[in-house]
Amino acid sequence: MSDPSPESRDAFIRRLDEVFSEFVPHNRALGFRFRDYGDGMAEIAIPYAAHLVGNPDTGVVHGGAISALLDATSGASVFLKFRRAVGVATLDLRIDYLKPATPGREVVARATCYKVTKQIAFTRAVAFHDDPEAPIASSSGTFIMVSRSIPIAEAHE
């Protein structure tokens, strides 16, 4: 993907948000929003919200919300590896929780699709607040590509 103008880039990020909300209502329910994208890279944030807290005494976001964020972001990185989006399904997602998220702060995930075979894509991701080098959690995943096309956009050039 070539570097689009800032306006075109913002419009494409809005389109990614629309598609992920439409095709995966769970993403909408959790409040996921795209922050950035690249060739095989996706960055998605989840805002802090009381309904996502796992322990009311600490205010820490539930690990399940972070798992869902890593899964969605990893799947998005597979979409973004191709010029034309295809449907993907998670085969395996291994997550290592490294520290609790800070209460009151959004969590960001950045995923990269680093290898693609005929039907399987491989990803790595981290969830963090400000610095991906100080992760809350990390993951590695495998995704199967299915024949159903998802109309994100034609090649974004």
C-alpha atoms as an extended CHARMM CRD file, in Angstrom:
* protein
*
       157  EXT
         1         1  MET       CA              0.0000000000        0.0000000000        0.0000000000  PROA      1               0.0000000000
         2         2  SER       CA              1.3520000000        3.3760000000       -0.9260000000  PROA      2               0.0000000000
         3         3  ASP       CA              1.2060000000        6.3280000000        1.4460000000  PROA      3               0.0000000000
         4         4  PRO       CA             -2.1680000000        8.0020000000        0.9300000000  PROA      4               0.0000000000
         5         5  SER       CA             -2.9010000000       11.6320000000        1.7070000000  PROA      5               0.0000000000
         6         6  PRO       CA             -3.8660000000       12.3350000000        5.3520000000  PROA      6               0.0000000000
         7         7  GLU       CA             -7.5100000000       12.8770000000        4.2830000000  PROA      7               0.0000000000
         8         8  SER       CA             -7.5780000000        9.6230000000        2.3320000000  PROA      8               0.0000000000
         9         9  ARG       CA             -5.8940000000        7.8070000000        5.2240000000  PROA      9               0.0000000000
        10        10  ASP       CA             -8.4520000000        9.1430000000        7.7160000000  PROA      10              0.0000000000
        11        11  ALA       CA            -11.3070000000        8.1500000000        5.3930000000  PROA      11              0.0000000000
        12        12  PHE       CA             -9.9050000000        4.6320000000        5.0690000000  PROA      12              0.0000000000
        13        13  ILE       CA             -9.5750000000        4.3120000000        8.8640000000  PROA      13              0.0000000000
        14        14  ARG       CA            -13.2310000000        5.3930000000        9.1940000000  PROA      14              0.0000000000
        15        15  ARG       CA            -14.1870000000        2.7530000000        6.5930000000  PROA      15              0.0000000000
        16        16  LEU       CA            -12.2650000000        0.0830000000        8.5160000000  PROA      16              0.0000000000
        17        17  ASP       CA            -14.1890000000        1.0690000000       11.6690000000  PROA      17              0.0000000000
        18        18  GLU       CA            -17.5060000000        0.8220000000        9.8100000000  PROA      18              0.0000000000
        19        19  VAL       CA            -16.7460000000       -2.5940000000        8.3420000000  PROA      19              0.0000000000
        20        20  PHE       CA            -15.4990000000       -4.0930000000       11.5980000000  PROA      20              0.0000000000
        21        21  SER       CA            -18.5570000000       -2.7900000000       13.4370000000  PROA      21              0.0000000000
        22        22  GLU       CA            -20.9230000000       -4.0430000000       10.7560000000  PROA      22              0.0000000000
        23        23  PHE       CA            -19.4510000000       -7.5150000000       10.2530000000  PROA      23              0.0000000000
        24        24  VAL       CA            -18.4460000000       -8.1340000000       13.8750000000  PROA      24              0.0000000000
        25        25  PRO       CA            -21.0120000000       -6.5450000000       16.2210000000  PROA      25              0.0000000000
        26        26  HSD       CA            -18.8820000000       -7.6830000000       19.1780000000  PROA      26              0.0000000000
        27        27  ASN       CA            -16.2540000000       -5.1450000000       18.0880000000  PROA      27              0.0000000000
        28        28  ARG       CA            -18.8920000000       -2.3910000000       18.1870000000  PROA      28              0.0000000000
        29        29  ALA       CA            -20.1640000000       -3.5230000000       21.6030000000  PROA      29              0.0000000000
        30        30  LEU       CA            -16.6610000000       -3.3020000000       23.0410000000  PROA      30              0.0000000000
        31        31  GLY       CA            -16.0340000000        0.1100000000       21.4500000000  PROA      31              0.0000000000
        32        32  PHE       CA            -13.0550000000       -0.8810000000       19.2850000000  PROA      32              0.0000000000
        33        33  ARG       CA            -11.7510000000        1.8110000000       16.9640000000  PROA      33              0.0000000000
        34        34  PHE       CA             -8.9400000000        1.7930000000       14.4440000000  PROA      34              0.0000000000
        35        35  ARG       CA             -6.0260000000        4.0910000000       15.1400000000  PROA      35              0.0000000000
        36        36  ASP       CA             -3.5960000000        3.1090000000       12.3990000000  PROA      36              0.0000000000
        37        37  TYR       CA             -2.9180000000        0.6010000000        9.6460000000  PROA      37              0.0000000000
        38        38  GLY       CA             -0.2160000000       -0.4540000000        7.2340000000  PROA      38              0.0000000000
        39        39  ASP       CA              0.7680000000       -3.3370000000        5.0110000000  PROA      39              0.0000000000
        40        40  GLY       CA             -0.0700000000       -6.2710000000        7.2870000000  PROA      40              0.0000000000
        41        41  MET       CA             -0.3100000000       -4.0240000000       10.3740000000  PROA      41              0.0000000000
        42        42  ALA       CA             -3.3420000000       -2.9250000000       12.3550000000  PROA      42              0.0000000000
        43        43  GLU       CA             -3.6270000000       -0.7790000000       15.4590000000  PROA      43              0.0000000000
        44        44  ILE       CA             -6.9450000000       -0.7400000000       17.3290000000  PROA      44              0.0000000000
        45        45  ALA       CA             -7.8700000000        0.8490000000       20.6750000000  PROA      45              0.0000000000
        46        46  ILE       CA            -10.4780000000       -0.0170000000       23.2580000000  PROA      46              0.0000000000
        47        47  PRO       CA            -11.5560000000        2.8640000000       25.5050000000  PROA      47              0.0000000000
        48        48  TYR       CA            -11.7230000000        2.3700000000       29.2230000000  PROA      48              0.0000000000
        49        49  ALA       CA            -15.3130000000        1.6970000000       30.2970000000  PROA      49              0.0000000000
        50        50  ALA       CA            -16.8570000000        0.5170000000       33.5580000000  PROA      50              0.0000000000
        51        51  HSD       CA            -18.6130000000       -2.4330000000       31.8830000000  PROA      51              0.0000000000
        52        52  LEU       CA            -15.1990000000       -3.7850000000       30.8030000000  PROA      52              0.0000000000
        53        53  VAL       CA            -13.8020000000       -3.9060000000       34.3340000000  PROA      53              0.0000000000
        54        54  GLY       CA            -13.0750000000       -7.3890000000       35.6360000000  PROA      54              0.0000000000
        55        55  ASN       CA            -12.6540000000       -6.5240000000       39.3110000000  PROA      55              0.0000000000
        56        56  PRO       CA            -14.5620000000       -3.5180000000       40.6480000000  PROA      56              0.0000000000
        57        57  ASP       CA            -12.1540000000       -3.2330000000       43.5960000000  PROA      57              0.0000000000
        58        58  THR       CA             -9.1720000000       -2.5710000000       41.3130000000  PROA      58              0.0000000000
        59        59  GLY       CA            -10.8530000000       -1.0790000000       38.2340000000  PROA      59              0.0000000000
        60        60  VAL       CA             -8.6540000000       -3.1670000000       35.9390000000  PROA      60              0.0000000000
        61        61  VAL       CA            -10.0520000000       -4.0480000000       32.5050000000  PROA      61              0.0000000000
        62        62  HSD       CA            -11.0180000000       -7.7330000000       32.2610000000  PROA      62              0.0000000000
        63        63  GLY       CA             -8.5550000000      -10.0050000000       30.4780000000  PROA      63              0.0000000000
        64        64  GLY       CA            -11.3460000000      -11.1510000000       28.1750000000  PROA      64              0.0000000000
        65        65  ALA       CA            -11.6750000000       -7.6370000000       26.7460000000  PROA      65              0.0000000000
        66        66  ILE       CA             -7.9380000000       -7.5670000000       26.1110000000  PROA      66              0.0000000000
        67        67  SER       CA             -8.1260000000      -11.0290000000       24.5120000000  PROA      67              0.0000000000
        68        68  ALA       CA            -10.9000000000       -9.8270000000       22.2110000000  PROA      68              0.0000000000
        69        69  LEU       CA             -8.8490000000       -6.7430000000       21.3350000000  PROA      69              0.0000000000
        70        70  LEU       CA             -5.7630000000       -8.8090000000       20.4710000000  PROA      70              0.0000000000
        71        71  ASP       CA             -7.8770000000      -11.2420000000       18.4380000000  PROA      71              0.0000000000
        72        72  ALA       CA             -9.6540000000       -8.5090000000       16.4530000000  PROA      72              0.0000000000
        73        73  THR       CA             -6.4510000000       -6.5740000000       15.8350000000  PROA      73              0.0000000000
        74        74  SER       CA             -4.6090000000       -9.6990000000       14.7210000000  PROA      74              0.0000000000
        75        75  GLY       CA             -7.4360000000      -10.6060000000       12.3340000000  PROA      75              0.0000000000
        76        76  ALA       CA             -7.3980000000       -7.0490000000       10.9830000000  PROA      76              0.0000000000
        77        77  SER       CA             -3.6590000000       -7.3170000000       10.2940000000  PROA      77              0.0000000000
        78        78  VAL       CA             -4.4120000000      -10.3330000000        8.0760000000  PROA      78              0.0000000000
        79        79  PHE       CA             -7.0340000000       -8.3090000000        6.1460000000  PROA      79              0.0000000000
        80        80  LEU       CA             -4.5120000000       -5.5380000000        5.6700000000  PROA      80              0.0000000000
        81        81  LYS       CA             -1.8610000000       -7.9100000000        4.3300000000  PROA      81              0.0000000000
        82        82  PHE       CA             -3.8690000000       -8.2340000000        1.1020000000  PROA      82              0.0000000000
        83        83  ARG       CA             -4.9400000000       -5.6930000000       -1.4930000000  PROA      83              0.0000000000
        84        84  ARG       CA             -8.4530000000       -7.1980000000       -1.3710000000  PROA      84              0.0000000000
        85        85  ALA       CA             -9.8380000000       -8.2260000000        1.9900000000  PROA      85              0.0000000000
        86        86  VAL       CA            -10.8710000000      -11.8160000000        2.6010000000  PROA      86              0.0000000000
        87        87  GLY       CA            -12.7140000000      -13.3490000000        5.5130000000  PROA      87              0.0000000000
        88        88  VAL       CA            -10.5660000000      -14.8050000000        8.2730000000  PROA      88              0.0000000000
        89        89  ALA       CA            -11.2800000000      -16.9910000000       11.2600000000  PROA      89              0.0000000000
        90        90  THR       CA             -9.0850000000      -17.5090000000       14.3080000000  PROA      90              0.0000000000
        91        91  LEU       CA             -7.5380000000      -20.9730000000       14.4910000000  PROA      91              0.0000000000
        92        92  ASP       CA             -5.3060000000      -20.3980000000       17.4870000000  PROA      92              0.0000000000
        93        93  LEU       CA             -4.4730000000      -17.4190000000       19.6690000000  PROA      93              0.0000000000
        94        94  ARG       CA             -1.9250000000      -17.6690000000       22.4500000000  PROA      94              0.0000000000
        95        95  ILE       CA             -1.8700000000      -14.7550000000       24.8760000000  PROA      95              0.0000000000
        96        96  ASP       CA              0.6380000000      -13.9500000000       27.5910000000  PROA      96              0.0000000000
        97        97  TYR       CA             -0.6120000000      -11.4570000000       30.1770000000  PROA      97              0.0000000000
        98        98  LEU       CA              2.3910000000       -9.4910000000       31.3990000000  PROA      98              0.0000000000
        99        99  LYS       CA              0.8500000000       -6.8890000000       33.7290000000  PROA      99              0.0000000000
       100       100  PRO       CA             -2.5680000000       -5.4230000000       34.5040000000  PROA      100             0.0000000000
       101       101  ALA       CA             -3.8780000000       -2.5420000000       32.4410000000  PROA      101             0.0000000000
       102       102  THR       CA             -3.9350000000        0.7780000000       34.2600000000  PROA      102             0.0000000000
       103       103  PRO       CA             -7.4660000000        1.6440000000       35.4270000000  PROA      103             0.0000000000
       104       104  GLY       CA             -9.0260000000        4.5630000000       33.5800000000  PROA      104             0.0000000000
       105       105  ARG       CA             -6.7930000000        4.2780000000       30.4900000000  PROA      105             0.0000000000
       106       106  GLU       CA             -7.5530000000        3.0460000000       26.9920000000  PROA      106             0.0000000000
       107       107  VAL       CA             -5.7020000000       -0.0370000000       25.8020000000  PROA      107             0.0000000000
       108       108  VAL       CA             -4.1540000000       -0.1550000000       22.3300000000  PROA      108             0.0000000000
       109       109  ALA       CA             -3.2420000000       -3.2780000000       20.3820000000  PROA      109             0.0000000000
       110       110  ARG       CA             -0.8230000000       -3.3990000000       17.4670000000  PROA      110             0.0000000000
       111       111  ALA       CA             -0.6690000000       -6.5580000000       15.3630000000  PROA      111             0.0000000000
       112       112  THR       CA              1.4480000000       -7.6320000000       12.4370000000  PROA      112             0.0000000000
       113       113  CYS       CA              0.7170000000      -10.3970000000        9.9580000000  PROA      113             0.0000000000
       114       114  TYR       CA              4.2440000000      -11.6400000000        9.3100000000  PROA      114             0.0000000000
       115       115  LYS       CA              3.6940000000      -14.8320000000        7.2630000000  PROA      115             0.0000000000
       116       116  VAL       CA              1.0200000000      -16.0880000000        4.9010000000  PROA      116             0.0000000000
       117       117  THR       CA              0.7180000000      -19.5340000000        3.3400000000  PROA      117             0.0000000000
       118       118  LYS       CA             -1.9680000000      -20.6910000000        0.9090000000  PROA      118             0.0000000000
       119       119  GLN       CA             -4.6940000000      -20.6630000000        3.5730000000  PROA      119             0.0000000000
       120       120  ILE       CA             -3.0520000000      -19.7910000000        6.9130000000  PROA      120             0.0000000000
       121       121  ALA       CA             -1.7940000000      -16.4350000000        8.1940000000  PROA      121             0.0000000000
       122       122  PHE       CA              0.4810000000      -15.9400000000       11.2130000000  PROA      122             0.0000000000
       123       123  THR       CA              0.3720000000      -12.9030000000       13.4940000000  PROA      123             0.0000000000
       124       124  ARG       CA              2.0830000000      -11.2950000000       16.4650000000  PROA      124             0.0000000000
       125       125  ALA       CA              0.5190000000       -8.5850000000       18.6050000000  PROA      125             0.0000000000
       126       126  VAL       CA              0.9650000000       -6.5420000000       21.7570000000  PROA      126             0.0000000000
       127       127  ALA       CA             -1.5140000000       -4.6490000000       23.9210000000  PROA      127             0.0000000000
       128       128  PHE       CA             -0.1810000000       -1.5320000000       25.6370000000  PROA      128             0.0000000000
       129       129  HSD       CA             -0.9800000000        1.9660000000       26.8460000000  PROA      129             0.0000000000
       130       130  ASP       CA              1.6820000000        4.3240000000       25.4800000000  PROA      130             0.0000000000
       131       131  ASP       CA              4.6350000000        2.1710000000       24.4850000000  PROA      131             0.0000000000
       132       132  PRO       CA              4.4810000000       -1.1670000000       22.6430000000  PROA      132             0.0000000000
       133       133  GLU       CA              7.8280000000       -1.9730000000       24.2780000000  PROA      133             0.0000000000
       134       134  ALA       CA              6.0380000000       -1.9720000000       27.6610000000  PROA      134             0.0000000000
       135       135  PRO       CA              3.2080000000       -4.3980000000       26.8590000000  PROA      135             0.0000000000
       136       136  ILE       CA              0.2470000000       -5.3560000000       29.0000000000  PROA      136             0.0000000000
       137       137  ALA       CA             -0.0760000000       -8.5660000000       26.9800000000  PROA      137             0.0000000000
       138       138  SER       CA              1.3980000000      -10.1820000000       23.8910000000  PROA      138             0.0000000000
       139       139  SER       CA             -0.0120000000      -12.7610000000       21.5240000000  PROA      139             0.0000000000
       140       140  SER       CA              0.7540000000      -14.9850000000       18.5920000000  PROA      140             0.0000000000
       141       141  GLY       CA             -2.0090000000      -16.2390000000       16.3820000000  PROA      141             0.0000000000
       142       142  THR       CA             -2.9100000000      -18.3160000000       13.3710000000  PROA      142             0.0000000000
       143       143  PHE       CA             -5.8560000000      -17.4660000000       11.1560000000  PROA      143             0.0000000000
       144       144  ILE       CA             -7.4670000000      -19.3520000000        8.3070000000  PROA      144             0.0000000000
       145       145  MET       CA             -8.5150000000      -17.3820000000        5.2720000000  PROA      145             0.0000000000
       146       146  VAL       CA            -12.0040000000      -18.2170000000        4.0660000000  PROA      146             0.0000000000
       147       147  SER       CA            -13.5360000000      -17.5450000000        0.6720000000  PROA      147             0.0000000000
       148       148  ARG       CA            -16.0610000000      -14.9460000000        1.7950000000  PROA      148             0.0000000000
       149       149  SER       CA            -14.9420000000      -11.4620000000        0.7210000000  PROA      149             0.0000000000
       150       150  ILE       CA            -15.4130000000       -8.5460000000        3.0580000000  PROA      150             0.0000000000
       151       151  PRO       CA            -15.9430000000       -5.2260000000        1.2000000000  PROA      151             0.0000000000
       152       152  ILE       CA            -13.4750000000       -3.0290000000        3.0930000000  PROA      152             0.0000000000
       153       153  ALA       CA            -12.2650000000       -1.2820000000       -0.0550000000  PROA      153             0.0000000000
       154       154  GLU       CA            -10.5730000000       -1.8870000000       -3.3110000000  PROA      154             0.0000000000
       155       155  ALA       CA             -6.8140000000       -1.6250000000       -3.1740000000  PROA      155             0.0000000000
       156       156  HSD       CA             -6.0710000000        1.4450000000       -1.0790000000  PROA      156             0.0000000000
       157       157  GLU       CA             -3.5660000000        3.3640000000       -3.1230000000  PROA      157             0.0000000000
